């Protein structure tokens, strides 16, 4: 284990590493069942698993099988496997976005303090989309791929807020994005970006607006994703935990890769 310590807070409540690991395990099992239902063969040591056998997988095996299966399919294979759920998700996002016109965005926030990783290290892996693609699938069970298209733009697929079906999007970093709120005192903008549905380039109000400040021995990160006003509250609330799982794991992988 790398010499890194992470404190995570979601909606004012502390979340331990053990709690995040448990959530990651549950979501790995969920995604394995989801892929199996769509026709994927879920295997352990080349032996196909039944739904009941998937439920008996420990955390490490569930994670490893999920990552291996996702990477084996690759982006094109994953798109084909999830073709119908992706169409359903696109339709819902368009409905939520249209119904939310002119209304304030909802915010999903999580906060992480880490010691043992510098701001420069973190920025090098997360702001550079070519580096980020190496971490995305392993960082969160609800990530399926992240493919840079050009500097600052990537094609990605994930299940937002652990809610419903995955969505394929084009995400673009944008330091000139109109600020949805003021940065906290002492913090700097770390990453801002906007989103389009990848299928037909429909803009949707899914916005990233993350801020951070360096600490003497680490980083204080305040994560925020914004969603349309009419998106389900379960999605918004779930995305707080999604962010915590994703960024805690990313920090751990950055430290472990030294």
C-alpha positions as CSV (number, residue, x, y, z in Angstrom):
1,X,0.0,0.0,0.0
2,X,1.3,3.5,-0.9
3,X,1.9,6.1,1.8
4,X,-1.3,8.0,1.2
5,X,-4.1,9.0,3.6
6,X,-7.5,10.2,2.4
7,X,-10.3,11.9,4.3
8,X,-13.6,12.1,2.5
9,X,-16.7,14.0,3.3
10,X,-20.0,13.7,1.4
11,X,-22.9,16.1,2.2
12,X,-21.1,17.0,5.5
13,X,-20.8,13.4,6.5
14,X,-17.4,11.6,6.8
15,X,-17.0,8.5,4.6
16,X,-14.2,6.0,5.6
17,X,-12.1,4.1,3.1
18,X,-13.9,1.0,4.2
19,X,-17.3,2.5,3.4
20,X,-16.1,3.6,-0.1
21,X,-14.6,0.1,-0.7
22,X,-18.0,-1.5,0.3
23,X,-19.8,0.8,-2.2
24,X,-17.3,0.0,-4.9
25,X,-17.9,-3.7,-4.3
26,X,-21.7,-3.3,-4.6
27,X,-21.4,-1.4,-7.8
28,X,-18.9,-3.9,-9.3
29,X,-21.5,-6.6,-8.7
30,X,-24.2,-4.4,-10.1
31,X,-22.3,-3.8,-13.4
32,X,-21.4,-7.5,-13.8
33,X,-25.0,-8.4,-13.5
34,X,-25.9,-5.6,-15.9
35,X,-23.4,-6.8,-18.5
36,X,-24.5,-10.4,-18.1
37,X,-28.1,-9.5,-18.6
38,X,-27.1,-7.8,-21.9
39,X,-25.4,-11.0,-23.1
40,X,-21.8,-10.7,-21.8
41,X,-20.0,-13.8,-20.5
42,X,-18.8,-13.0,-17.0
43,X,-15.9,-15.4,-16.2
44,X,-13.6,-16.3,-13.4
45,X,-10.5,-18.3,-14.5
46,X,-12.2,-18.9,-17.9
47,X,-15.3,-20.4,-16.2
48,X,-18.6,-18.6,-17.0
49,X,-20.4,-17.4,-13.8
50,X,-24.1,-17.6,-13.1
51,X,-25.9,-14.7,-11.5
52,X,-25.7,-16.5,-8.1
53,X,-22.0,-17.1,-8.5
54,X,-21.5,-13.4,-9.3
55,X,-23.1,-12.6,-6.0
56,X,-20.6,-14.6,-4.1
57,X,-17.6,-12.8,-5.6
58,X,-15.4,-11.0,-3.1
59,X,-14.4,-7.4,-3.6
60,X,-11.1,-8.0,-5.3
61,X,-12.4,-10.6,-7.7
62,X,-15.5,-8.5,-8.6
63,X,-13.3,-5.5,-9.3
64,X,-10.8,-7.5,-11.4
65,X,-13.4,-9.2,-13.4
66,X,-15.3,-6.0,-14.1
67,X,-12.2,-4.2,-15.3
68,X,-11.0,-7.1,-17.4
69,X,-14.5,-7.6,-19.0
70,X,-14.9,-4.0,-19.7
71,X,-11.4,-3.6,-21.2
72,X,-11.8,-6.8,-23.3
73,X,-14.9,-5.4,-24.9
74,X,-13.3,-2.1,-25.6
75,X,-15.2,1.1,-26.4
76,X,-16.9,-0.2,-29.6
77,X,-17.9,-3.5,-28.0
78,X,-19.3,-1.8,-24.9
79,X,-21.3,0.6,-27.1
80,X,-22.8,-2.4,-29.0
81,X,-23.5,-4.3,-25.8
82,X,-25.3,-1.3,-24.2
83,X,-26.9,0.0,-27.4
84,X,-30.5,-0.1,-26.1
85,X,-29.8,1.2,-22.6
86,X,-27.8,4.1,-24.2
87,X,-30.8,5.0,-26.3
88,X,-33.0,5.0,-23.3
89,X,-30.5,7.2,-21.4
90,X,-30.2,9.7,-24.2
91,X,-34.0,10.1,-24.3
92,X,-34.2,10.7,-20.5
93,X,-31.4,13.3,-20.5
94,X,-33.1,15.2,-23.3
95,X,-36.4,15.1,-21.3
96,X,-34.8,16.3,-18.1
97,X,-32.8,19.0,-19.8
98,X,-35.8,20.4,-21.7
99,X,-38.0,20.4,-18.6
100,X,-35.3,22.2,-16.7
101,X,-34.9,25.2,-19.0
102,X,-34.3,28.4,-17.0
103,X,-34.2,26.6,-13.6
104,X,-31.2,26.5,-11.3
105,X,-28.9,23.5,-11.6
106,X,-28.7,20.9,-8.9
107,X,-25.3,20.3,-7.3
108,X,-23.6,17.1,-6.2
109,X,-20.6,17.8,-4.0
110,X,-17.9,15.7,-2.3
111,X,-14.8,16.8,-0.5
112,X,-11.4,15.1,-0.2
113,X,-8.3,15.9,1.8
114,X,-5.3,13.8,0.9
115,X,-1.8,13.6,2.2
116,X,1.0,11.9,0.3
117,X,0.0,13.2,-3.2
118,X,0.9,16.7,-4.4
119,X,-1.3,19.0,-6.5
120,X,1.2,18.8,-9.3
121,X,1.0,15.0,-9.4
122,X,-2.7,15.0,-9.3
123,X,-3.0,17.7,-12.0
124,X,-0.6,15.8,-14.3
125,X,-2.9,12.7,-14.3
126,X,-6.4,14.3,-14.1
127,X,-6.2,17.4,-16.3
128,X,-4.3,15.6,-19.1
129,X,-7.0,13.4,-20.7
130,X,-4.4,11.1,-22.2
131,X,-3.2,10.3,-18.7
132,X,-6.7,10.2,-17.3
133,X,-7.9,7.4,-19.7
134,X,-5.4,5.0,-18.0
135,X,-7.2,5.4,-14.7
136,X,-10.8,5.8,-15.4
137,X,-12.1,2.3,-15.7
138,X,-10.3,1.0,-12.6
139,X,-11.3,4.1,-10.6
140,X,-15.0,3.6,-10.6
141,X,-17.2,0.5,-11.5
142,X,-19.6,2.9,-13.2
143,X,-17.0,4.0,-15.8
144,X,-16.9,2.1,-19.1
145,X,-14.4,4.0,-21.2
146,X,-12.7,7.4,-21.6
147,X,-11.3,8.1,-25.1
148,X,-9.5,11.4,-25.7
149,X,-10.5,12.9,-29.1
150,X,-8.3,16.0,-29.1
151,X,-6.7,18.1,-26.3
152,X,-9.3,18.7,-23.6
153,X,-12.1,16.7,-25.2
154,X,-12.9,13.0,-24.6
155,X,-15.7,10.5,-25.5
156,X,-16.7,8.7,-22.3
157,X,-19.4,6.4,-21.0
158,X,-20.5,6.2,-17.4
159,X,-23.6,5.8,-15.2
160,X,-24.2,9.1,-13.6
161,X,-25.1,9.0,-9.9
162,X,-25.3,5.2,-9.9
163,X,-28.8,5.7,-11.3
164,X,-30.4,4.1,-14.3
165,X,-28.4,3.2,-17.4
166,X,-25.1,4.4,-18.7
167,X,-24.7,7.5,-20.9
168,X,-22.2,8.1,-23.7
169,X,-21.1,11.7,-23.7
170,X,-18.5,14.1,-25.1
171,X,-16.8,15.9,-22.2
172,X,-14.8,19.0,-22.8
173,X,-12.7,20.9,-20.3
174,X,-13.3,24.6,-20.4
175,X,-11.4,27.0,-18.1
176,X,-13.6,29.8,-19.4
177,X,-16.8,28.1,-18.4
178,X,-19.1,30.7,-16.8
179,X,-18.7,30.1,-13.0
180,X,-21.8,28.4,-11.5
181,X,-20.7,29.6,-8.1
182,X,-17.9,31.5,-6.5
183,X,-14.7,29.6,-5.5
184,X,-14.2,29.2,-1.8
185,X,-11.6,31.4,-0.2
186,X,-8.1,30.1,-0.8
187,X,-9.2,27.7,-3.5
188,X,-8.3,27.7,-7.2
189,X,-10.3,26.3,-10.1
190,X,-8.9,22.8,-10.8
191,X,-11.1,21.5,-13.6
192,X,-14.2,22.8,-15.3
193,X,-16.1,21.2,-18.2
194,X,-19.3,20.8,-20.1
195,X,-21.0,17.9,-21.7
196,X,-22.9,16.8,-24.9
197,X,-24.6,13.5,-25.7
198,X,-22.2,11.7,-27.9
199,X,-24.9,10.2,-30.2
200,X,-26.1,13.5,-31.7
201,X,-24.1,16.2,-30.0
202,X,-27.1,17.5,-28.0
203,X,-25.8,19.8,-25.2
204,X,-27.0,18.8,-21.7
205,X,-26.5,20.5,-18.4
206,X,-24.0,18.2,-16.9
207,X,-21.2,20.4,-15.7
208,X,-18.0,19.7,-13.7
209,X,-16.6,22.4,-11.5
210,X,-13.9,21.2,-9.2
211,X,-11.7,23.4,-7.0
212,X,-8.7,22.7,-4.9
213,X,-5.9,24.2,-2.7
214,X,-2.5,22.8,-1.9
215,X,-1.7,21.6,1.6
216,X,1.8,21.4,3.1
217,X,1.7,17.6,2.6
218,X,-1.1,17.1,0.1
219,X,-4.3,18.6,-1.4
220,X,-7.7,19.7,-0.4
221,X,-10.2,19.0,-3.2
222,X,-13.8,20.2,-3.4
223,X,-15.6,18.3,-6.2
224,X,-18.9,19.4,-7.7
225,X,-21.0,18.1,-10.6
226,X,-24.0,20.0,-11.7
227,X,-27.2,18.5,-13.2
228,X,-30.5,19.8,-14.7
229,X,-33.1,20.8,-12.2
230,X,-35.4,18.0,-13.2
231,X,-32.9,15.2,-13.1
232,X,-33.9,12.7,-10.3
233,X,-32.7,13.7,-6.9
234,X,-31.5,10.1,-6.5
235,X,-29.1,10.6,-9.4
236,X,-27.8,13.8,-8.0
237,X,-27.4,12.5,-4.5
238,X,-25.8,9.3,-5.8
239,X,-23.3,11.2,-7.8
240,X,-21.8,12.6,-4.6
241,X,-20.7,9.1,-3.7
242,X,-19.8,8.4,-7.3
243,X,-17.3,11.4,-7.1
244,X,-15.9,10.2,-3.8
245,X,-15.3,6.7,-5.1
246,X,-13.8,7.9,-8.3
247,X,-11.4,10.5,-6.9
248,X,-10.3,8.5,-3.8
249,X,-9.4,5.6,-6.0
250,X,-7.6,7.8,-8.5
251,X,-5.5,9.3,-5.8
252,X,-4.6,5.9,-4.5
253,X,-3.6,4.7,-7.9
254,X,-1.5,7.8,-8.5
255,X,0.4,7.2,-5.3
256,X,0.8,3.5,-5.9
257,X,2.2,4.0,-9.4
258,X,5.2,5.9,-8.2
